[in-house]
Amino acid sequence: MARPRQDGKIMLRWAVTTPLAWRKLNEHGYELKRYTITRNNTTLAQPVEKSIGVFRPRPLEEWMPFVEQNDNAAVMAQSLYGESFDVEGMDQLSTFVNLAEEQEQRFTWGLYAADQNYEVAQMAGLAYVDMEVYPNEKYLYKITSMVPEDVLEIQEGGVFTGLQDYEDLPKPLDLAVVFFDGKSMLSWNYAIHNQVYNSYFVERSENGIDFQRLNDLPLTTLNNSEKTDPLRMFYTDSITNGKTYHYRIRGKTPFGEVSPVSEVVSGSGEKQLAYVPHITSKYYEDDKTVLLEWEFLEEGNDLITGFELNRGDNVDGPYKVVVKNIPPEARKVRYDSLMPTNYMTISALGKNGGSRTSFPALVQPVDSVPPHKPKGFHGLVDSLGVVTLSWEANTDEDILGYRIFKGHNRNEEYSQITVSPHQASIYYDSVSVKNLNSKVYYQLIAVDQRFNMSEPSDVLEIKKPDFIKPTQPVFKSYEIKEGKVHLTWANSSSDDVVKYQIYRREKDSEGWMLIYEIDNRQSTVDSTQNVDSLSTAQLPTEKLPTAYWIDEDVKEGQQYSYTIIAIDDSTLESDPAPPLTVIVPKTTLYPPLEGLYGEADREKGSITIRWKAYNETNATKIAIYKGTEGKPKNLLKEIPVDTKGIVDSKLKPNNTYEYLFQVVFTDGGVSGVAELNVKY
């Protein structure tokens, strides 16, 4: 470590961590080098190296004059050169030291002595003061072991500092004092400055102005056992009762510097009252009033000014005085402001300012009145399944907490999810968002401090996040009547479906078009009703397994494909139903053939029939049916539409033949039937 000083010096200290390394380095020495790293706030391209020297403990003869004047020098000299090492008269510290081997004792006490006196550290080869330093430079000091590596490998150490790194020493913090009968105990935060101060001086004043040190040797701690507080140091002082004392402390660094004074703490000791009251009985007069009795030796009456009754909500307090000025001779008191649970103590007040307090007594009046029913029960669930429940805090004064119950079906018996009454008015739960239950149910019961339970709250229903799409509906049948397509389908089996959407695609069309949307309640409407004309009150609310709808916006001869999807209340869509394809037949007739004329030729045995050219668009062929008068007609032939006549040779004499002509179109439509009778 290093300590820059305001007088233009840098003080250095180093040490090792094991007894063996210390012994070897005392023999071979430490090499100290300095490297100039920066100058005028600029890093040098090549650090300037300076060898300061090799450091070992001074020879024994140089220690002798110093030993007679300095106890720490004597301890260090004994650690370095003594034939045997034994520390006596150190009580707990000696017990700690004597547990170690002699070499460890030498090491421990040698470094302790070096920490207590910087001059001793210099003579032991553990310190150096660099006086050739400059304010505009910063240095890296490196300390290296001179012990051969084949003997013992010891890592080097270093510190980077400069005169501009000087800082004022901080004052010690968190000084506190507790006064007892004839003594005081001081404590302060040791850990916060343990890298700065290794020991402390305690100073005391009786007038708050003139302070004197109480310890000639600075206080330090070598004990880090489990029985001690590793964060604080303690000091006990003997004092005279009734007299005010003021305390402050100063820290001492390994470089021999002493810190500014801490804040001052003050107080006085008081003689402890020898008699202690003891609560013996309690009589409940009603749910708010109790009569308490206690014991207190009569010999103590002259030593006290009276008693006080204290009350707290918990056995550990805090307690508040609720009845004052109870006479010294009194041994009972009535208190009429009880809460459901009370912890009571009696304090005897000494004339010298001290007091003694009884052990707490639990006072609980009878209470069979349950809390009010909880109100304002609300809940939310996020996409991860985290449920946040909240409610209005119960106004009963003796409320202990709330029991929360949970169910997955509204009418089942709910299970309690709180191990003990929950005290806050907000609670977090979690639910699985991937099971088939779409909702979760909660109830709340208030519990008072006597474990009386309120009426359950109203059931809280919370819908879970929905990640499961509805099952798909399926077309069951269709019918084409009067040029309209009548569709029937089986509804989705999912309970949370709110609507259906019907899509249609014409032949050779690439995309589907939404043609109708049906509210789930409307899916059972009779096909003869106009859904849009019904009021909400007229719509059936019971969902049936099948639904029906009529598509009136179709064209004759067209081919249509239909599909339907179900949508739930989380806007999740089902898979589309398997497409249903229908063809709307052509029912409107095209114009019939005109100009029919027939001529029989008995010599040739044939009938020649002619007609006018047919010019309707999309006509493909002419179907000709033939039969004798009054008998069924059979297809004679089909001919191209541009044909204007035929010759029929399949004849029998003395018959009247009837011919029927009908034009067929590409869209499936047909013309009207033209009729021709010819005698042969």
C-alpha positions as CSV (number, residue, x, y, z in Angstrom):
1,M,0.0,0.0,0.0
2,A,1.0,3.6,-0.4
3,R,0.2,6.9,1.2
4,P,1.1,10.2,-0.6
5,R,1.8,13.1,1.8
6,Q,1.4,16.8,1.5
7,D,5.1,17.4,2.3
8,G,6.2,15.8,-1.0
9,K,6.8,12.3,0.1
10,I,5.2,8.9,-0.6
11,M,5.2,6.4,2.2
12,L,5.2,2.7,1.2
13,R,4.3,-0.5,3.2
14,W,4.3,-4.1,2.1
15,A,4.0,-7.5,3.7
16,V,3.6,-11.2,2.9
17,T,0.8,-13.7,3.7
18,T,2.6,-16.8,5.1
19,P,5.2,-17.4,7.9
20,L,7.5,-19.3,5.5
21,A,7.6,-16.5,2.9
22,W,8.3,-14.0,5.7
23,R,11.2,-16.1,7.1
24,K,12.7,-16.6,3.6
25,L,12.4,-12.9,2.7
26,N,14.0,-11.9,5.9
27,E,17.0,-13.9,4.8
28,H,17.1,-13.0,1.1
29,G,15.4,-9.6,1.1
30,Y,12.8,-7.6,-0.9
31,E,13.7,-5.6,-4.0
32,L,11.9,-2.3,-4.6
33,K,11.7,-0.7,-8.0
34,R,9.9,2.5,-9.2
35,Y,8.6,3.1,-12.7
36,T,7.6,6.6,-13.8
37,I,4.4,6.0,-15.8
38,T,2.9,9.4,-16.4
39,R,4.3,13.0,-16.5
40,N,2.1,16.1,-16.9
41,N,-1.0,13.8,-17.3
42,T,0.6,12.1,-20.3
43,T,1.6,8.4,-20.3
44,L,5.3,8.0,-21.2
45,A,6.1,5.9,-24.2
46,Q,8.8,4.1,-22.2
47,P,8.4,4.0,-18.3
48,V,11.5,5.3,-16.5
49,E,12.8,2.6,-14.2
50,K,14.6,3.3,-10.9
51,S,16.0,0.7,-8.6
52,I,15.4,1.9,-5.0
53,G,17.1,-1.0,-3.3
54,V,16.9,-4.3,-1.5
55,F,15.4,-4.3,1.9
56,R,16.0,-6.7,4.8
57,P,15.5,-6.5,8.6
58,R,18.3,-4.5,10.3
59,P,20.9,-6.5,12.2
60,L,20.2,-7.3,15.9
61,E,22.7,-4.8,17.2
62,E,20.9,-1.9,15.5
63,W,17.7,-2.9,17.3
64,M,19.0,-2.8,20.8
65,P,18.8,1.0,21.5
66,F,15.4,1.1,19.9
67,V,14.0,-1.8,21.9
68,E,14.5,-0.1,25.2
69,Q,12.3,2.8,24.0
70,N,9.6,1.1,22.0
71,D,7.5,-1.9,22.9
72,N,6.6,-2.6,19.3
73,A,10.4,-2.7,18.4
74,A,10.9,-5.2,21.2
75,V,8.1,-7.4,19.8
76,M,9.6,-7.2,16.3
77,A,13.1,-7.9,17.5
78,Q,12.0,-10.9,19.5
79,S,10.0,-12.2,16.4
80,L,13.1,-11.8,14.2
81,Y,16.0,-12.8,16.5
82,G,14.6,-14.3,19.7
83,E,15.7,-17.9,20.5
84,S,12.1,-18.6,21.7
85,F,8.9,-16.8,21.3
86,D,6.2,-16.7,24.1
87,V,3.7,-14.0,24.7
88,E,2.2,-13.7,28.2
89,G,-0.5,-11.7,29.9
90,M,-2.6,-11.3,26.7
91,D,-5.6,-13.3,27.9
92,Q,-7.8,-14.1,24.9
93,L,-5.1,-12.9,22.5
94,S,-2.5,-15.2,24.1
95,T,-5.0,-18.1,23.7
96,F,-5.3,-17.3,20.0
97,V,-1.5,-17.0,19.6
98,N,-0.6,-20.1,21.6
99,L,-2.8,-22.2,19.3
100,A,-0.3,-21.7,16.5
101,E,3.2,-22.9,16.0
102,E,6.1,-20.8,17.1
103,Q,6.9,-19.6,13.5
104,E,3.3,-18.5,13.1
105,Q,3.6,-16.6,16.4
106,R,6.7,-14.8,15.2
107,F,5.0,-13.9,11.9
108,T,1.7,-12.8,13.5
109,W,3.2,-10.6,16.2
110,G,6.0,-9.3,13.9
111,L,3.5,-7.9,11.4
112,Y,1.3,-6.7,14.2
113,A,4.2,-4.7,15.6
114,A,5.0,-3.3,12.1
115,D,1.4,-2.2,11.7
116,Q,1.5,-0.3,15.0
117,N,4.7,1.6,14.4
118,Y,5.9,2.7,10.9
119,E,9.5,3.2,12.1
120,V,9.5,-0.5,13.3
121,A,8.2,-1.5,9.8
122,Q,11.1,0.4,8.2
123,M,13.7,-1.4,10.4
124,A,12.1,-4.7,9.6
125,G,12.5,-4.2,5.9
126,L,8.7,-3.7,5.4
127,A,8.5,0.1,4.6
128,Y,10.2,2.9,2.7
129,V,9.7,6.6,2.3
130,D,10.3,7.9,-1.2
131,M,11.4,11.6,-1.0
132,E,12.5,12.0,-4.6
133,V,9.0,12.4,-6.1
134,Y,7.4,15.2,-8.2
135,P,3.8,16.5,-8.2
136,N,3.4,16.1,-12.0
137,E,4.4,12.4,-12.1
138,K,2.8,9.1,-11.1
139,Y,4.7,6.0,-10.3
140,L,4.3,2.3,-10.2
141,Y,6.1,0.8,-7.3
142,K,6.9,-2.9,-7.6
143,I,8.2,-5.1,-4.7
144,T,9.8,-8.4,-5.8
145,S,11.0,-11.4,-3.8
146,M,14.8,-12.0,-3.8
147,V,14.2,-15.6,-2.7
148,P,15.3,-18.1,-5.5
149,E,12.3,-19.6,-7.2
150,D,13.6,-23.1,-6.7
151,V,13.5,-22.4,-2.9
152,L,10.1,-20.7,-2.8
153,E,8.0,-19.0,-5.4
154,I,6.6,-15.7,-4.1
155,Q,4.4,-13.4,-6.2
156,E,5.4,-9.8,-6.7
157,G,3.3,-6.9,-5.5
158,G,2.7,-3.4,-6.7
159,V,0.9,-0.1,-6.2
160,F,0.3,2.8,-8.6
161,T,0.2,6.3,-7.1
162,G,1.4,9.9,-7.2
163,L,1.4,13.0,-5.0
164,Q,-1.8,14.2,-6.7
165,D,-3.6,11.1,-5.1
166,Y,-3.3,12.6,-1.7
167,E,-6.6,12.6,0.2
168,D,-7.5,13.8,3.7
169,L,-8.1,10.9,6.2
170,P,-11.8,10.2,6.7
171,K,-13.2,10.5,10.2
172,P,-14.4,7.3,11.9
173,L,-18.1,6.6,11.4
174,D,-21.1,5.3,13.3
175,L,-19.9,5.7,16.9
176,A,-22.5,4.6,19.4
177,V,-22.6,4.2,23.2
178,V,-24.9,2.3,25.6
179,F,-24.8,3.2,29.3
180,F,-25.3,0.7,32.1
181,D,-25.0,0.7,35.8
182,G,-21.4,2.0,36.4
183,K,-20.2,1.4,32.9
184,S,-20.6,2.4,29.3
185,M,-20.0,0.4,26.1
186,L,-18.8,2.1,22.9
187,S,-19.0,0.5,19.4
188,W,-18.2,1.8,16.0
189,N,-18.1,0.7,12.4
190,Y,-14.6,-0.9,11.9
191,A,-15.2,-2.6,8.6
192,I,-16.0,0.5,6.6
193,H,-12.4,1.9,7.0
194,N,-10.5,-1.4,7.6
195,Q,-8.3,-0.6,4.6
196,V,-7.4,2.8,6.1
197,Y,-7.2,2.3,9.9
198,N,-5.8,-0.7,11.7
199,S,-6.3,0.6,15.3
200,Y,-8.1,3.3,17.2
201,F,-7.8,5.7,20.2
202,V,-10.7,6.3,22.5
203,E,-11.0,9.8,24.0
204,R,-13.3,10.9,26.9
205,S,-14.4,14.2,28.3
206,E,-16.5,15.2,31.3
207,N,-17.3,18.7,30.1
208,G,-17.5,18.1,26.3
209,I,-14.5,20.3,25.6
210,D,-11.4,18.8,27.1
211,F,-10.8,15.2,25.9
212,Q,-8.2,12.7,27.2
213,R,-7.2,9.4,25.7
214,L,-8.3,6.3,27.6
215,N,-5.9,3.9,25.9
216,D,-2.2,4.5,25.6
217,L,-1.9,1.6,23.1
218,P,-4.2,1.9,20.1
219,L,-7.1,-0.6,20.1
220,T,-7.1,-3.2,17.3
221,T,-8.9,-6.5,16.7
222,L,-7.2,-9.9,16.0
223,N,-10.3,-11.9,16.7
224,N,-12.6,-12.8,13.8
225,S,-14.4,-15.6,15.6
226,E,-18.1,-16.3,15.1
227,K,-18.8,-14.8,18.6
228,T,-17.6,-11.4,17.6
229,D,-19.2,-8.8,15.2
230,P,-16.9,-8.6,12.2
231,L,-18.2,-5.1,11.3
232,R,-17.8,-3.3,14.6
233,M,-15.2,-2.8,17.4
234,F,-16.2,-2.5,21.1
235,Y,-14.7,-0.7,24.1
236,T,-16.0,-0.8,27.7
237,D,-15.4,2.1,30.1
238,S,-16.0,2.3,33.9
239,I,-17.9,5.4,34.9
240,T,-19.7,7.0,37.9
241,N,-23.5,6.9,37.8
242,G,-25.4,10.1,37.3
243,K,-22.5,11.9,35.7
244,T,-22.5,12.9,32.0
245,Y,-19.6,11.6,29.8
246,H,-18.7,12.5,26.2
247,Y,-16.8,10.1,23.9
248,R,-15.1,10.3,20.6
249,I,-12.5,8.2,18.7
250,R,-9.6,8.6,16.3
251,G,-8.3,6.1,13.8
252,K,-4.6,5.2,13.3
253,T,-3.1,4.2,9.9
254,P,-0.3,1.7,9.3
255,F,1.8,4.8,8.4
256,G,1.4,6.2,11.9
257,E,-1.1,8.9,10.9
258,V,-4.0,9.7,13.2
259,S,-7.4,10.6,11.8
260,P,-9.7,13.5,12.5
261,V,-12.0,13.0,15.5
262,S,-15.4,11.2,15.1
263,E,-18.7,12.6,16.1
264,V,-19.2,12.9,19.9
265,V,-21.6,10.7,21.7
266,S,-22.8,11.4,25.3
267,G,-24.8,10.0,28.2
268,S,-24.7,8.9,31.8
269,G,-25.0,5.7,33.8
270,E,-27.8,5.1,36.2
271,K,-28.1,2.7,39.1
272,Q,-30.4,-0.1,38.1
273,L,-33.6,-0.5,40.1
274,A,-33.3,-3.7,42.1
275,Y,-37.1,-4.6,42.0
276,V,-39.0,-5.8,38.9
277,P,-42.8,-5.9,38.6
278,H,-44.5,-9.2,37.5
279,I,-48.0,-9.4,36.0
280,T,-49.9,-12.1,37.9
281,S,-53.5,-12.1,36.7
282,K,-56.0,-10.6,34.2
283,Y,-59.8,-10.4,34.5
284,Y,-61.9,-9.6,31.4
285,E,-64.9,-7.4,32.1
286,D,-66.0,-7.2,28.5
287,D,-64.4,-7.4,25.0
288,K,-62.8,-4.0,25.5
289,T,-61.9,-3.9,29.2
290,V,-59.4,-5.9,31.4
291,L,-58.3,-5.6,35.0
292,L,-54.6,-6.4,35.4
293,E,-52.8,-7.3,38.7
294,W,-49.1,-7.5,39.3
295,E,-46.6,-8.2,42.1
296,F,-43.9,-5.8,43.2
297,L,-42.1,-6.0,46.6
298,E,-43.2,-3.3,49.0
299,E,-39.5,-2.6,49.8
300,G,-39.3,-1.0,46.4
301,N,-42.1,1.5,46.9
302,D,-39.8,4.2,48.3
303,L,-37.5,3.8,45.3
304,I,-40.0,4.5,42.6
305,T,-42.2,7.4,41.5
306,G,-45.0,5.0,40.3
307,F,-45.9,2.6,37.5
308,E,-46.9,2.8,33.8
309,L,-48.9,0.4,31.7
310,N,-47.6,-0.3,28.2
311,R,-49.3,-2.0,25.3
312,G,-47.9,-3.5,22.0
313,D,-49.3,-5.4,19.0
314,N,-46.4,-7.9,19.2
315,V,-44.5,-9.5,21.9
316,D,-41.3,-7.8,20.7
317,G,-43.0,-4.4,20.6
318,P,-42.9,-1.6,20.0
319,Y,-44.8,-0.7,23.2
320,K,-46.7,2.5,23.9
321,V,-47.5,3.9,27.3
322,V,-51.3,3.7,27.7
323,V,-51.8,4.4,31.4
324,K,-49.5,6.8,33.3
325,N,-49.2,8.0,36.9
326,I,-50.1,4.8,38.6
327,P,-49.2,5.2,42.3
328,P,-46.3,3.3,43.8
329,E,-48.7,1.5,46.2
330,A,-51.0,0.3,43.4
331,R,-51.0,-3.3,42.3
332,K,-53.9,-3.3,39.8
333,V,-55.1,-1.2,36.9
334,R,-58.1,-1.2,34.6
335,Y,-57.6,-0.7,30.8
336,D,-60.7,-0.2,28.5
337,S,-59.3,0.2,25.0
338,L,-58.3,-3.4,24.2
339,M,-57.7,-4.6,20.7
340,P,-58.3,-8.2,19.7
341,T,-54.7,-9.0,20.6
342,N,-52.7,-7.1,23.1
343,Y,-49.3,-7.6,24.8
344,M,-49.1,-5.7,28.1
345,T,-46.2,-4.8,30.4
346,I,-45.9,-2.9,33.7
347,S,-42.9,-0.5,34.2
348,A,-41.7,0.6,37.6
349,L,-40.2,4.1,37.3
350,G,-37.2,4.7,39.6
351,K,-36.6,8.0,41.3
352,N,-33.1,8.1,39.8
353,G,-34.5,8.0,36.3
354,G,-34.1,4.3,35.7
355,S,-36.9,1.8,35.2
356,R,-37.6,-1.9,35.2
357,T,-40.3,-3.5,33.1
358,S,-42.1,-6.8,33.5
359,F,-42.2,-9.6,31.0
360,P,-45.1,-9.2,28.4
361,A,-48.5,-10.7,29.2
362,L,-50.8,-11.7,26.3
363,V,-54.3,-10.2,26.7
364,Q,-57.0,-11.4,24.3
365,P,-60.7,-10.8,25.0
366,V,-63.3,-13.2,23.8
367,D,-64.3,-12.5,20.1
368,S,-66.8,-14.5,18.1
369,V,-67.8,-11.9,15.6
370,P,-66.5,-12.7,12.1
371,P,-65.1,-10.1,9.7
372,H,-67.2,-8.5,7.0
373,K,-67.5,-10.2,3.6
374,P,-64.6,-9.1,1.3
375,K,-65.5,-6.7,-1.5
376,G,-64.1,-5.4,-4.7
377,F,-62.6,-8.8,-5.7
378,H,-60.9,-8.5,-9.1
379,G,-58.4,-10.4,-11.2
380,L,-56.4,-10.4,-14.3
381,V,-54.3,-13.1,-16.1
382,D,-51.5,-12.4,-18.5
383,S,-50.3,-14.4,-21.5
384,L,-47.9,-16.4,-19.3
385,G,-50.6,-17.5,-17.0
386,V,-49.7,-15.1,-14.1
387,V,-52.9,-14.2,-12.2
388,T,-53.0,-10.9,-10.3
389,L,-55.8,-10.8,-7.7
390,S,-56.8,-7.7,-5.8
391,W,-59.5,-6.6,-3.4
392,E,-60.6,-3.8,-1.1
393,A,-58.8,-4.0,2.3
394,N,-61.2,-5.2,5.0
395,T,-62.0,-2.4,7.5
396,D,-62.3,-4.6,10.6
397,E,-59.6,-3.5,13.1
398,D,-58.7,-7.1,14.1
399,I,-58.3,-8.4,10.6
400,L,-55.5,-11.0,10.4
401,G,-55.5,-11.7,6.7
402,Y,-57.3,-13.5,3.9
403,R,-57.7,-17.1,2.7
404,I,-57.9,-17.5,-1.1
405,F,-59.6,-20.5,-2.7
406,K,-59.4,-21.7,-6.3
407,G,-61.4,-23.9,-8.6
408,H,-61.4,-24.9,-12.2
409,N,-65.2,-25.3,-12.4
410,R,-67.7,-22.9,-11.0
411,N,-69.8,-25.5,-9.1
412,E,-66.9,-27.6,-7.7
413,E,-65.5,-27.4,-4.1
414,Y,-62.7,-24.9,-4.3
415,S,-59.2,-25.6,-2.8
416,Q,-57.3,-23.2,-0.5
417,I,-54.1,-21.9,-2.1
418,T,-52.9,-19.8,0.9
419,V,-51.0,-21.8,3.5
420,S,-51.7,-19.1,6.1
421,P,-53.8,-16.0,6.0
422,H,-52.4,-13.6,3.4
423,Q,-52.0,-10.1,4.9
424,A,-51.8,-7.9,1.8
425,S,-54.7,-7.0,-0.5
426,I,-53.0,-8.2,-3.6
427,Y,-52.0,-11.8,-4.5
428,Y,-50.2,-13.5,-7.4
429,D,-51.1,-17.0,-8.6
430,S,-50.4,-18.9,-11.7
431,V,-52.5,-21.1,-14.0
432,S,-51.8,-23.4,-16.9
433,V,-52.8,-21.8,-20.2
434,K,-52.6,-25.0,-22.2
435,N,-55.2,-27.2,-20.5
436,L,-58.8,-27.5,-21.7
437,N,-60.3,-25.4,-18.9
438,S,-60.9,-22.0,-20.4
439,K,-61.7,-20.3,-17.1
440,V,-60.5,-20.3,-13.5
441,Y,-62.5,-19.4,-10.4
442,Y,-61.5,-17.7,-7.1
443,Q,-63.2,-16.9,-3.8
444,L,-61.9,-14.9,-0.9
445,I,-62.5,-15.2,2.9
446,A,-61.4,-12.7,5.5
447,V,-59.9,-14.0,8.8
448,D,-59.6,-12.1,12.0
449,Q,-57.0,-12.5,14.7
450,R,-59.2,-15.1,16.5
451,F,-59.5,-17.0,13.2
452,N,-63.2,-16.2,12.8
453,M,-63.9,-16.4,9.1
454,S,-66.1,-14.1,7.1
455,E,-68.7,-15.0,4.5
456,P,-67.0,-16.0,1.2
457,S,-66.8,-13.3,-1.4
458,D,-68.7,-13.5,-4.6
459,V,-67.1,-16.0,-7.0
460,L,-64.5,-14.4,-9.3
461,E,-64.5,-15.8,-12.8
462,I,-61.4,-15.2,-14.9
463,K,-61.0,-16.2,-18.5
464,K,-57.6,-17.7,-19.3
465,P,-55.5,-16.6,-22.3
466,D,-56.7,-18.8,-25.2
467,F,-54.1,-20.5,-27.3
468,I,-56.3,-23.4,-28.5
469,K,-58.2,-22.8,-31.7
470,P,-61.8,-24.0,-32.0
471,T,-62.6,-27.3,-33.7
472,Q,-63.7,-26.9,-37.3
473,P,-67.3,-27.0,-38.4
474,V,-68.3,-29.5,-41.1
475,F,-70.8,-29.3,-43.9
476,K,-73.5,-32.0,-43.6
477,S,-75.6,-31.4,-46.7
478,Y,-76.8,-28.9,-49.3
479,E,-79.8,-28.5,-51.5
480,I,-80.5,-26.3,-54.5
481,K,-84.1,-25.0,-54.7
482,E,-85.5,-22.2,-56.9
483,G,-82.0,-21.1,-57.9
484,K,-80.7,-20.8,-54.2
485,V,-78.1,-22.8,-52.4
486,H,-79.3,-24.2,-49.0
487,L,-76.3,-25.1,-46.7
488,T,-76.4,-27.2,-43.5
489,W,-73.4,-27.7,-41.3
490,A,-72.4,-29.2,-37.9
491,N,-71.2,-26.5,-35.5
492,S,-67.8,-26.4,-33.8
493,S,-67.8,-28.4,-30.6
494,S,-65.8,-25.7,-28.8
495,D,-67.8,-23.8,-26.1
496,D,-66.2,-20.4,-26.7
497,V,-67.2,-19.9,-30.3
498,V,-68.8,-16.6,-30.8
499,K,-69.4,-16.5,-34.6
500,Y,-69.0,-18.3,-37.9
501,Q,-67.8,-16.9,-41.2
502,I,-68.9,-18.4,-44.5
503,Y,-66.5,-18.1,-47.5
504,R,-67.3,-18.7,-51.2
505,R,-65.1,-19.2,-54.2
506,E,-66.4,-19.3,-57.8
507,K,-64.9,-21.7,-60.4
508,D,-61.5,-20.6,-61.7
509,S,-61.3,-17.9,-59.0
510,E,-58.1,-17.9,-57.0
511,G,-59.2,-16.5,-53.6
512,W,-62.0,-17.0,-51.1
513,M,-64.5,-14.2,-50.4
514,L,-66.3,-13.7,-47.1
515,I,-70.0,-13.7,-47.9
516,Y,-71.6,-14.0,-44.5
517,E,-70.9,-13.8,-40.8
518,I,-73.2,-15.4,-38.3
519,D,-73.3,-14.7,-34.5
520,N,-73.2,-18.0,-32.6
521,R,-76.7,-17.3,-31.2
522,Q,-78.0,-16.8,-34.7
523,S,-76.8,-20.1,-36.1
524,T,-80.0,-21.9,-35.1
525,V,-82.4,-19.4,-36.9
526,D,-84.8,-21.1,-39.3
527,S,-83.9,-20.8,-42.9
528,T,-87.1,-18.9,-43.8
529,Q,-86.3,-16.0,-41.4
530,N,-84.2,-13.0,-42.3
531,V,-81.5,-13.0,-39.5
532,D,-80.8,-9.3,-40.0
533,S,-84.4,-8.3,-39.2
534,L,-84.5,-10.1,-35.8
535,S,-83.9,-8.2,-32.6
536,T,-81.4,-9.5,-30.1
537,A,-84.2,-10.5,-27.8
538,Q,-85.7,-12.7,-30.5
539,L,-82.5,-14.6,-31.2
540,P,-82.3,-18.0,-29.6
541,T,-79.4,-18.3,-27.2
542,E,-79.3,-22.1,-26.9
543,K,-76.6,-23.5,-29.2
544,L,-77.7,-26.4,-31.3
545,P,-75.3,-28.9,-33.0
546,T,-76.3,-27.9,-36.5
547,A,-76.8,-24.6,-38.4
548,Y,-78.4,-23.6,-41.6
549,W,-78.0,-20.7,-44.1
550,I,-79.3,-19.9,-47.7
551,D,-77.1,-18.3,-50.3
552,E,-79.4,-16.3,-52.6
553,D,-76.7,-14.4,-54.5
554,V,-75.9,-17.1,-57.0
555,K,-76.1,-17.4,-60.8
556,E,-77.6,-20.2,-62.8
557,G,-75.0,-22.5,-64.4
558,Q,-72.2,-21.3,-62.1
559,Q,-70.0,-23.6,-60.0
560,Y,-69.4,-22.5,-56.4
561,S,-67.2,-23.9,-53.5
562,Y,-68.1,-23.1,-49.9
563,T,-66.1,-23.3,-46.6
564,I,-66.8,-22.1,-43.1
565,I,-64.7,-21.2,-40.1
566,A,-65.5,-20.9,-36.4
567,I,-64.1,-17.9,-34.4
568,D,-63.9,-18.0,-30.5
569,D,-64.0,-15.1,-28.0
570,S,-60.2,-14.8,-28.2
571,T,-60.5,-14.3,-32.0
572,L,-58.8,-17.6,-32.7
573,E,-60.0,-19.2,-35.9
574,S,-60.6,-22.9,-36.5
575,D,-59.3,-24.7,-39.5
576,P,-61.6,-24.2,-42.6
577,A,-64.3,-26.8,-43.1
578,P,-63.5,-29.2,-46.1
579,P,-64.8,-27.3,-49.2
580,L,-68.3,-28.1,-50.5
581,T,-68.6,-27.6,-54.3
582,V,-72.0,-27.2,-56.0
583,I,-73.2,-26.3,-59.5
584,V,-76.4,-24.2,-59.8
585,P,-78.3,-25.6,-62.7
586,K,-79.6,-23.3,-65.5
587,T,-83.4,-22.9,-65.2
588,T,-84.1,-20.0,-67.6
589,L,-84.7,-21.3,-71.2
590,Y,-82.9,-19.9,-74.2
591,P,-85.0,-19.1,-77.4
592,P,-86.0,-22.3,-79.4
593,L,-85.2,-23.0,-82.9
594,E,-87.3,-21.2,-85.5
595,G,-88.4,-21.8,-89.1
596,L,-88.8,-25.6,-88.8
597,Y,-90.0,-27.2,-92.0
598,G,-90.4,-30.9,-92.9
599,E,-91.0,-32.6,-96.2
600,A,-91.7,-36.4,-96.8
601,D,-90.3,-38.1,-99.9
602,R,-91.9,-41.6,-100.3
603,E,-89.9,-42.4,-103.4
604,K,-86.6,-41.9,-101.5
605,G,-88.0,-43.2,-98.2
606,S,-86.9,-40.1,-96.2
607,I,-88.0,-37.0,-94.4
608,T,-86.0,-33.8,-94.9
609,I,-86.2,-31.2,-92.1
610,R,-84.8,-27.7,-92.2
611,W,-84.7,-24.6,-89.9
612,K,-83.3,-21.2,-89.6
613,A,-79.7,-20.6,-88.5
614,Y,-79.4,-20.4,-84.6
615,N,-77.3,-17.4,-83.6
616,E,-77.4,-17.4,-79.7
617,T,-74.0,-17.1,-78.0
618,N,-72.5,-20.1,-76.3
619,A,-74.8,-22.6,-78.0
620,T,-72.9,-25.8,-78.6
621,K,-75.2,-28.4,-80.1
622,I,-78.8,-29.3,-81.0
623,A,-80.4,-32.4,-79.5
624,I,-83.2,-34.0,-81.7
625,Y,-85.7,-36.3,-80.2
626,K,-88.1,-38.5,-82.4
627,G,-91.1,-40.6,-81.9
628,T,-94.4,-41.6,-83.5
629,E,-97.5,-39.6,-82.5
630,G,-98.7,-40.3,-79.0
631,K,-95.6,-42.4,-78.0
632,P,-92.4,-41.6,-76.0
633,K,-89.7,-39.7,-77.8
634,N,-86.1,-41.0,-78.0
635,L,-82.9,-39.1,-78.8
636,L,-82.4,-39.3,-82.5
637,K,-79.1,-37.5,-82.7
638,E,-77.0,-34.5,-81.5
639,I,-75.6,-32.2,-84.2
640,P,-73.5,-29.1,-84.3
641,V,-75.4,-25.9,-83.6
642,D,-74.5,-24.4,-87.0
643,T,-76.3,-27.3,-88.8
644,K,-79.4,-26.1,-90.6
645,G,-81.1,-29.4,-91.5
646,I,-81.2,-33.2,-91.4
647,V,-82.5,-36.1,-93.5
648,D,-84.2,-38.9,-91.6
649,S,-84.4,-42.3,-93.5
650,K,-85.5,-44.6,-90.6
651,L,-89.2,-44.5,-91.4
652,K,-92.2,-46.7,-91.7
653,P,-95.1,-45.9,-94.0
654,N,-98.4,-44.6,-92.7
655,N,-97.0,-43.0,-89.5
656,T,-97.0,-39.4,-88.2
657,Y,-93.6,-38.6,-86.8
658,E,-93.1,-36.1,-84.1
659,Y,-89.7,-34.3,-83.8
660,L,-88.5,-32.3,-80.8
661,F,-85.6,-29.9,-81.1
662,Q,-83.6,-28.4,-78.1
663,V,-80.4,-26.3,-78.2
664,V,-77.7,-27.1,-75.5
665,F,-75.4,-24.4,-74.2
666,T,-71.9,-24.4,-72.7
667,D,-73.2,-23.1,-69.3
668,G,-75.6,-26.1,-69.0
669,G,-78.6,-24.1,-70.1
670,V,-81.0,-25.2,-72.8
671,S,-83.4,-23.6,-75.2
672,G,-87.1,-24.0,-75.3
673,V,-88.3,-27.1,-77.2
674,A,-89.4,-26.7,-80.8
675,E,-91.9,-29.2,-82.1
676,L,-92.5,-30.5,-85.7
677,N,-95.0,-33.2,-86.9
678,V,-94.5,-34.9,-90.3
679,K,-96.8,-37.5,-92.0
680,Y,-95.2,-40.3,-93.9
